[in-house]
Amino acid sequence: MGHTFNYIIDNQKIQFLFEDAFSSVLNYASQSKIVIITDENIDAHYNNLFTGFHVIKIKSGEINKTQQTVDAIIEQLLAASIGKDVLIVGVGGGVVTDIAGYVASVYKRGTRLGLVPTSLLAMVDAALGGKNGVNVGQYKNMVGTIYQPEFILFDLNFLKSLPISEWENGFAEIIKHACIKDLAMFENLSKHNLADYQNNFNLMSSLIEENVHLKMNVVVEDVFEKKDRKLLNFGHTLGHAIENVYNISHGKAVSIGMVFAVKLSEKITEFDAHSTQKLVKLLEQYQLPTSFEIENDKIIKLLFSDKKRIGNEMHFVLLNELGSAEAKPILLNDLENYINEIMICG
């Protein structure tokens, strides 16, 4: 049986409809006032759910997370004379929820927004917190806004069609959350594996909700990433660069980024090497990579254009211990030396 809980951000209530059915979107607007933004993969599997709705489909994949895609959606909205009173509902993984949020925030200077995340990664991370936007070439999430939805609907039936690679993607973000904020979650994950969660609906449902609360509690206190929200970037700074240069999945790139971050933590925060091995073991337990051969010069060049760079420093998320993180400024020259020391040269 589904249940609802709320978070308040900047006096705006966001409803979380957990274990609910997709049809509940009709509680927020009539069908004629809803525009669904989804991708070709979701539409192919679930187009029966979209009968009677105005649907805008985009091509699947991170490569299509661009301003060009956003512009094409806006042109379709204008061509259909869609008014400002529309409810835009993004139904899909992180690419779709990011693009839907961005479109809703700028179309006619802001329309209503709801999100229905369909991938594990989107449910535990990408759809949460109001960040949205697009990539510019190899530079990830360089353009966008922060715009909160009215609701996020979690219909866990969408997970049934999820390929194994997308389960792995999602668990990278779950493990990230455990590393930065929740030692008990880390230890619990260590007792299970991917198959346990895939085959036990209640176990999976509880884990997703736990992650939603963890991330939203951080976001509520720091919407614009001035304090603790920075910690959610653990593994992402190097991970984003690897993801874009080598076109590997987000989860795999973040996994590699987390291993680099803890090895860097050993040098800077005296993070325990035994804990590094515990993280490596856990990532491998969930079928995620823990090493990768890179061309350091390419990665460093892209890394130095990251949003977290300030002057000649980069704010890098490190662990003090499992379940406890902090963002530390590191001089770019030092960071380059650490990458050359820690990462495998291509």
C-alpha positions as CSV (number, residue, x, y, z in Angstrom):
1,M,0.0,0.0,0.0
2,G,1.4,3.4,-1.0
3,H,2.0,6.3,1.4
4,T,2.8,9.9,1.1
5,F,5.3,12.2,2.9
6,N,6.2,15.8,2.4
7,Y,9.3,18.1,2.4
8,I,9.2,21.9,2.4
9,I,11.8,23.8,0.5
10,D,11.6,27.6,0.3
11,N,8.0,27.5,1.4
12,Q,7.1,25.0,-1.4
13,K,5.7,21.7,-0.4
14,I,7.0,18.7,-2.4
15,Q,4.9,15.6,-2.1
16,F,6.5,12.2,-2.2
17,L,4.1,9.5,-3.4
18,F,5.8,6.2,-2.4
19,E,4.8,2.8,-3.8
20,D,2.1,4.6,-5.7
21,A,0.6,4.0,-9.2
22,F,1.4,6.2,-12.2
23,S,-2.3,7.0,-12.6
24,S,-2.0,9.2,-9.4
25,V,-0.6,12.0,-11.6
26,L,-4.3,12.7,-12.4
27,N,-4.8,13.8,-8.8
28,Y,-2.7,16.9,-9.7
29,A,-4.3,18.0,-13.1
30,S,-6.7,16.9,-15.7
31,Q,-5.3,14.8,-18.5
32,S,-5.8,17.7,-20.9
33,K,-3.5,19.9,-18.8
34,I,-0.7,17.3,-18.5
35,V,2.3,17.1,-20.8
36,I,4.5,14.0,-20.4
37,I,8.1,14.2,-21.3
38,T,9.7,10.7,-21.6
39,D,12.2,8.9,-23.8
40,E,11.9,6.3,-26.4
41,N,12.8,3.4,-24.2
42,I,10.2,4.2,-21.5
43,D,7.6,4.8,-24.2
44,A,8.3,1.5,-25.9
45,H,7.7,-0.4,-22.6
46,Y,4.9,1.7,-21.1
47,N,3.1,3.6,-23.8
48,N,-0.2,2.0,-22.7
49,L,0.1,4.2,-19.5
50,F,0.3,7.3,-21.6
51,T,-2.9,6.8,-23.7
52,G,-4.8,10.1,-23.8
53,F,-1.9,12.3,-22.6
54,H,0.0,14.8,-24.6
55,V,3.4,13.0,-24.9
56,I,6.8,14.4,-26.0
57,K,9.4,11.8,-26.6
58,I,13.1,12.4,-26.7
59,K,15.9,10.0,-27.7
60,S,17.4,7.9,-24.9
61,G,20.8,8.4,-23.4
62,E,23.2,10.9,-21.9
63,I,24.3,12.0,-25.3
64,N,20.9,13.6,-25.8
65,K,21.0,15.6,-22.6
66,T,21.6,18.9,-24.5
67,Q,20.2,22.3,-25.0
68,Q,19.2,21.2,-28.5
69,T,16.9,18.6,-27.0
70,V,15.4,21.2,-24.7
71,D,14.9,23.6,-27.5
72,A,13.1,20.9,-29.6
73,I,10.7,20.2,-26.6
74,I,10.0,23.9,-26.2
75,E,9.2,24.2,-29.9
76,Q,6.8,21.4,-29.6
77,L,5.1,23.0,-26.6
78,L,4.7,26.2,-28.5
79,A,3.5,24.5,-31.7
80,A,0.8,22.8,-29.6
81,S,-0.2,26.2,-28.0
82,I,0.5,24.7,-24.5
83,G,-0.2,27.4,-21.9
84,K,1.6,28.4,-18.7
85,D,-1.0,26.4,-16.7
86,V,0.3,23.1,-17.9
87,L,1.7,20.4,-15.6
88,I,4.9,19.0,-17.1
89,V,5.5,15.4,-15.9
90,G,9.0,13.9,-16.5
91,V,8.7,10.1,-16.7
92,G,12.1,8.4,-17.0
93,G,15.6,8.1,-15.7
94,G,17.9,10.9,-14.7
95,V,18.3,12.3,-18.3
96,V,14.5,12.7,-18.6
97,T,13.9,14.1,-15.1
98,D,16.8,16.6,-15.6
99,I,15.5,17.8,-18.9
100,A,11.8,17.9,-17.8
101,G,12.8,20.0,-14.8
102,Y,14.8,22.4,-16.9
103,V,12.0,22.8,-19.5
104,A,9.4,23.4,-16.7
105,S,11.6,26.0,-15.1
106,V,12.1,28.1,-18.3
107,Y,9.0,27.5,-20.4
108,K,7.0,30.7,-20.2
109,R,9.2,31.6,-17.2
110,G,8.0,28.6,-15.2
111,T,5.3,25.9,-15.3
112,R,4.1,23.3,-12.8
113,L,6.4,20.2,-12.6
114,G,6.0,16.6,-11.4
115,L,8.5,13.8,-11.7
116,V,8.0,10.0,-12.1
117,P,11.5,8.5,-11.8
118,T,11.7,5.1,-13.5
119,S,15.3,4.0,-12.9
120,L,16.9,3.2,-9.6
121,L,19.5,5.9,-10.0
122,A,16.7,8.5,-10.6
123,M,14.7,7.3,-7.6
124,V,17.5,7.5,-5.1
125,D,19.4,10.5,-6.5
126,A,18.8,12.2,-9.9
127,A,15.1,13.2,-9.4
128,L,15.7,14.5,-5.9
129,G,16.7,18.0,-4.9
130,G,15.6,20.2,-7.8
131,K,18.8,20.3,-9.8
132,N,18.3,20.0,-13.5
133,G,20.0,20.9,-16.7
134,V,22.0,19.8,-19.7
135,N,25.6,19.0,-20.7
136,V,27.7,21.2,-23.0
137,G,30.0,19.0,-25.0
138,Q,32.0,17.0,-22.5
139,Y,31.2,19.4,-19.7
140,K,28.5,17.8,-17.6
141,N,25.5,19.7,-16.2
142,M,27.0,23.1,-17.1
143,V,23.7,24.7,-17.9
144,G,20.6,24.5,-15.8
145,T,18.5,25.7,-12.9
146,I,17.3,24.6,-9.5
147,Y,13.6,24.1,-9.7
148,Q,11.5,21.9,-7.3
149,P,8.7,19.7,-8.5
150,E,5.2,19.7,-6.8
151,F,5.5,15.9,-6.5
152,I,7.7,12.9,-7.1
153,L,5.8,9.7,-7.7
154,F,7.6,6.4,-7.0
155,D,5.9,3.6,-9.0
156,L,8.3,0.7,-8.2
157,N,6.8,-1.4,-11.0
158,F,9.0,0.6,-13.4
159,L,12.0,-1.3,-11.9
160,K,10.8,-4.6,-13.4
161,S,12.0,-3.7,-16.8
162,L,15.3,-2.2,-15.7
163,P,18.4,-3.9,-17.2
164,I,21.1,-5.1,-14.9
165,S,23.4,-2.2,-15.9
166,E,20.9,0.3,-14.5
167,W,20.6,-1.6,-11.2
168,E,24.4,-1.3,-10.9
169,N,24.1,2.5,-11.8
170,G,21.7,3.0,-8.9
171,F,23.7,1.1,-6.4
172,A,26.7,3.3,-7.0
173,E,24.7,6.3,-5.7
174,I,23.3,4.3,-2.8
175,I,26.8,3.3,-1.8
176,K,27.8,6.9,-2.1
177,H,25.1,8.0,0.3
178,A,26.2,5.3,2.8
179,C,29.8,6.5,2.6
180,I,29.1,10.1,3.3
181,K,26.2,9.9,5.8
182,D,25.2,6.5,7.0
183,L,27.6,3.8,8.3
184,A,24.6,1.6,9.3
185,M,23.5,1.6,5.7
186,F,27.0,0.7,4.6
187,E,27.1,-2.2,6.9
188,N,23.7,-3.4,5.9
189,L,24.6,-3.2,2.2
190,S,27.7,-5.4,3.0
191,K,25.3,-8.2,4.2
192,H,23.5,-8.3,0.8
193,N,24.1,-8.3,-2.9
194,L,22.3,-7.0,-6.0
195,A,20.3,-10.2,-6.4
196,D,19.0,-9.9,-2.9
197,Y,17.4,-6.5,-3.6
198,Q,16.2,-7.5,-7.1
199,N,14.3,-10.5,-5.7
200,N,12.9,-8.9,-2.5
201,F,10.5,-6.0,-3.2
202,N,10.2,-5.0,0.5
203,L,13.9,-4.9,1.0
204,M,14.4,-2.8,-2.1
205,S,11.5,-0.5,-1.3
206,S,12.9,0.2,2.2
207,L,16.3,0.9,0.8
208,I,15.0,3.4,-1.8
209,E,12.9,5.2,0.8
210,E,15.9,5.4,3.2
211,N,18.0,7.0,0.4
212,V,15.2,9.5,-0.4
213,H,15.1,10.6,3.2
214,L,18.9,10.8,3.4
215,K,19.2,13.0,0.4
216,M,16.2,15.2,1.0
217,N,17.3,15.9,4.6
218,V,20.6,17.2,3.2
219,V,18.8,19.2,0.4
220,V,16.3,20.9,2.8
221,E,19.2,22.3,4.9
222,D,21.3,23.4,1.9
223,V,19.3,23.9,-1.3
224,F,22.0,25.8,-3.2
225,E,25.0,23.7,-2.2
226,K,26.8,26.0,0.2
227,K,27.4,23.4,3.0
228,D,26.5,19.7,3.3
229,R,24.9,19.3,-0.1
230,K,28.5,19.5,-1.5
231,L,29.0,16.1,0.1
232,L,26.6,14.5,-2.4
233,N,29.4,15.0,-5.0
234,F,31.5,12.3,-3.4
235,G,33.0,10.3,-6.3
236,H,31.6,12.6,-8.9
237,T,34.4,15.1,-9.5
238,L,36.7,12.6,-11.1
239,G,33.8,10.4,-12.0
240,H,32.1,13.0,-14.2
241,A,35.3,13.5,-16.2
242,I,35.8,9.8,-16.7
243,E,32.2,9.4,-17.7
244,N,32.3,12.0,-20.4
245,V,35.8,11.2,-21.8
246,Y,35.2,7.4,-22.0
247,N,31.4,7.4,-22.4
248,I,30.9,4.8,-19.6
249,S,27.8,4.7,-17.4
250,H,27.4,7.2,-14.6
251,G,27.4,4.6,-11.9
252,K,30.6,2.9,-13.1
253,A,32.3,6.3,-13.4
254,V,31.2,7.3,-9.9
255,S,32.4,4.0,-8.5
256,I,35.9,4.6,-9.9
257,G,35.7,8.2,-8.6
258,M,34.9,7.0,-5.1
259,V,37.9,4.7,-5.0
260,F,40.1,7.6,-6.1
261,A,38.5,9.8,-3.5
262,V,39.2,7.4,-0.6
263,K,42.7,6.8,-1.7
264,L,43.1,10.6,-1.8
265,S,41.5,10.7,1.7
266,E,44.2,8.3,3.0
267,K,46.7,11.0,2.1
268,I,44.8,14.1,3.3
269,T,42.4,13.1,6.1
270,E,44.2,10.0,7.3
271,F,41.3,7.8,6.2
272,D,42.0,4.2,7.2
273,A,43.4,2.0,4.4
274,H,41.4,-0.9,5.8
275,S,38.2,1.1,5.2
276,T,39.3,1.7,1.6
277,Q,39.4,-2.0,1.2
278,K,36.0,-2.3,2.7
279,L,34.6,0.1,0.1
280,V,36.4,-1.6,-2.8
281,K,35.0,-4.9,-1.7
282,L,31.4,-3.5,-1.4
283,L,31.6,-1.9,-4.8
284,E,32.8,-5.1,-6.4
285,Q,30.0,-7.0,-4.5
286,Y,27.5,-4.8,-6.4
287,Q,29.3,-5.5,-9.7
288,L,30.9,-2.0,-10.0
289,P,34.4,-1.3,-11.3
290,T,37.1,-0.1,-8.8
291,S,39.9,0.6,-11.3
292,F,40.2,2.1,-14.7
293,E,43.0,2.9,-17.1
294,I,42.8,6.6,-18.0
295,E,44.8,9.1,-20.1
296,N,45.6,11.4,-17.2
297,D,46.2,14.5,-19.3
298,K,42.7,14.3,-20.8
299,I,41.0,13.8,-17.5
300,I,42.9,16.6,-15.8
301,K,42.0,19.0,-18.5
302,L,38.3,18.3,-18.2
303,L,38.5,18.2,-14.4
304,F,39.9,21.6,-14.2
305,S,36.7,23.0,-15.9
306,D,34.5,21.4,-13.3
307,K,31.8,23.6,-11.6
308,K,33.5,23.0,-8.2
309,R,36.7,24.8,-9.2
310,I,37.2,28.1,-7.5
311,G,40.3,30.0,-8.6
312,N,43.3,27.7,-8.4
313,E,41.5,25.3,-6.0
314,M,39.0,22.4,-6.4
315,H,36.6,21.5,-3.7
316,F,36.9,17.8,-3.4
317,V,34.8,15.5,-1.2
318,L,36.9,13.3,1.0
319,L,36.0,10.8,3.8
320,N,37.2,11.1,7.4
321,E,35.8,7.6,8.1
322,L,33.0,5.5,6.6
323,G,29.8,7.5,7.1
324,S,31.5,10.8,7.6
325,A,32.7,13.2,4.8
326,E,33.9,16.7,4.3
327,A,34.6,18.9,1.3
328,K,38.2,20.2,1.2
329,P,39.8,22.7,-1.1
330,I,42.8,21.2,-2.9
331,L,45.2,23.2,-5.1
332,L,44.9,22.3,-8.7
333,N,48.6,21.5,-9.0
334,D,48.4,19.2,-6.0
335,L,45.3,17.5,-7.4
336,E,47.1,16.9,-10.7
337,N,50.0,15.3,-8.8
338,Y,47.6,13.1,-6.8
339,I,45.9,11.9,-10.0
340,N,49.2,11.0,-11.6
341,E,50.2,9.2,-8.4
342,I,47.0,7.3,-7.7
343,M,45.4,6.6,-11.1
344,I,46.7,4.2,-13.7
345,C,48.3,6.1,-16.6
346,G,47.0,5.2,-20.0
